[in-house]
């Protein structure tokens, strides 16, 4: 018996017609930050381009095609780093593609999700590939920012302060508007859209407040994007990448060429844990749904001195003396 042909649901264009596709409908159906939405769009478009190069209809792709695509990704050189894509990057691209296909399954445009049976790379949940920074190196970068001069100095200091003191994602920082700054119950605050489209709020440290106030004194408090370019456009994440590396270089950080804004987020978490901040508080601050994600940043988690067996033995000893 032949398999019935899957047809595009009424009101939606076909993937292959070139005029539009399901991607925007899929993205509109998800609560995502602008940065995540853009990344997912790129991930799906990359796969659609791969299919087009092989004259393959994406609606007829099988897990074998997805496997072949994944192997191609694993040998792809990242133009920014000059290295092949990390397993985590490949896994993220396939995760986005799986979500896209799951949407098509619900629309009955495809019979099954071909990514479900694919061979995805294994990614260790308790290991972060991000190049980290020590607390002293972050301090040195903040000091380098204080030495900046020129028309963007106040803006750049405020950007770095948000990354360093709050551990925000670069996409969260560049998406901020002036109206996102506020005050609640005696705290100066910032509201932003976190990963997964979640509305979040964080308290601002005194150093961040000073940096923002100095910047707003120059910028003015007119509505619109908080951080803008000389032409009035919103500062993008690539400009922040360049800023972080330039300040790391000026601060004498050895690995400055391999750093990213996420390195400061990594440093926020590791330093907080080093200073004894409870894991759940760090998890809440970073907006992690899974505590295992936060645990990756705890560099001292394998220290045998922290084995709970010692704590239990000490308690037993105290009880025996009482």
Secondary structure, 3 states (H helix, E strand, C coil): CCCCCCCCCCCCCCHHHCCCCCHHHHHHCCCCCHHHHHHHHHHHHHHHHHHHHCCCCHHHCCHHHHHHHHHHHHCCECCCCCCECCHHHHHHHHHHHHHHHHHHHHCCCCCCCCCCCCCCCCCCCCCCCCCCCCHHHHHHHHHHHHCCCCCCHHHHHHHHHHHHHHCCCHHHHHCCEHHHEEEECCEEEEEEECHHHCEEEEECCHHHHHHHHHHHHHHCCCCCECCECCCCCECCHHHHHHHHHHHHHHCCCCCHHHCCHHHHHHHHHHHHHHCCCCHHHHHHHHCCCCHHHHHCCCCCCCCHHHCHHHHHHHHHHHHHHC
